[in-house]
């Protein structure tokens, strides 16, 4: 079975997330979402985030037909933590969005297990951070 691994916060699901997950699923038979912890989201996005808890974000993702599994990530802090995750999941493909700031590291992790990285073009739609500001949540 060809497994595809994606990762992210997925705090306020929006059109860009849906298209990314749909395109990622087309790359294989089984789509796994590595879902960032509340602590990591707060560290990356600021004190007002996440808007939804990791448990709530998992429930939203699990309701999507293209998502086969959601892995709840602990508060990962080192590159080695992510490398261990990739080894444990052992995907054929790691799908990322265009402009992913961690692309180099993800390519390194993929290379170590013989997986490939596929870049999904970014959909030009408001981001979660932009939506949160528009809604007065940030």
N, C-alpha and C positions, 0 to 999 in steps of 0.2 A: 504494500500500500504506500502510495506517495504522499508523505506528510508535508504540510506547509505550515511554517511557524511565522506568526506576526506578533508584535508586541506594542503596547501603548497604554495610555491612560483611559481613553474612551469615556470621558466624564459626562459630557452632554453629547449624546449621539447625534450626529448630523449627517447630511447628504454625503459629504466627503468621506466620512467613516464607512458608510454603507457601500459606496462605490469601491473603496479600497478593499473592504472585506470580500465583496463579490469578485473583484478581479483576482484577489489572492486565492480564493477558493477554486477558480478556474485552472489554477496551476497544478492542482493535485486532487486527491480523493478525500483528504482529511485535513481540515483547517483547525489549527490550535492557536488560541489567543493567549499570550502571556500578559496578564493584567497587572499593571503596576500597583504597588501597595499605596495606601493612603499617605504613608510617610514619604515615599518617593515622589508622589504627585505634589505634595506640599513643598518639598524641597525644590522641585523643578519649576512649579507654577506659582508658588507664593502661598501665604498663610490663609487666604480665603478659599483655597482649593484643597481637596476635591469638593465639588458640590454634592456629589453622590458618594456614598461609602463604597469600598471595594466590593462588598457583598451586593449592594444595589447595582453596581456597574456589571458585576458578573451576571446577575439575573437578566439585565437588559440584553447583554451579549448572547446569553444562552437562548433567548427567545428568537434570535435571528436564525433563519433556516440554513444559512451558509456556514454557521459556526458549529463545529463538531465538539469542541472541548475548550474550556476556559481554565487556565492554570492561574491560581492566585499566587502572585509573587510575594515573598516576604520582603522586608526592607533591605533589598540588595544594595550593597554599597561599593563593591569592587568589580573590576572587570572580570576577575576570576569567578565571582558568583554567577555572572552571565554566561561565561564560558562553560561552567559546570551545567547550567540549565540547558544549554544547547546540546551538550554531550548526552545528557539524560533524555531529552526529547528525541534527538537524532533525526531531525527533519531532512528531507531531500532538498527542500527549498526554504530559504528565509526571504520573505517578501517585506520590502520596505517602501516607504514613500519617497518620492523624488525630493532631494534636499535633506534627507535624514542626516542630522549632525553626527550620528554614530555609525555612519555607513562603513567607514574604514575598519572599525572594530568588528562590526557584524560580518564583513567580508573575511576578516581574519578567523573568526569563530567558525564560519561556514567552511572555509578552506581546511581547517583542522579536522573536520569530520567528513570531508568529501561532499559537502552540500554546495548548492549554488545560491547566489543572491539575485533576486529579481527586483528591479526598481519599477514600482507602479507610478505612472504619472499622477501628479497632484491635481485634484479637481479644484478649480477656483471657486470656492464657496467660503462663507465666513467660518473661521476656526472656532473651537470651543471657547478660547479666551475672548475672541471678538463677540461671540454670542453672549457670554457671561456679562460683558460690559454693556452690551445693548439692553440686556434684561435687568441691569442694575444689580447684578449679583457680585460684581467686583468693583 
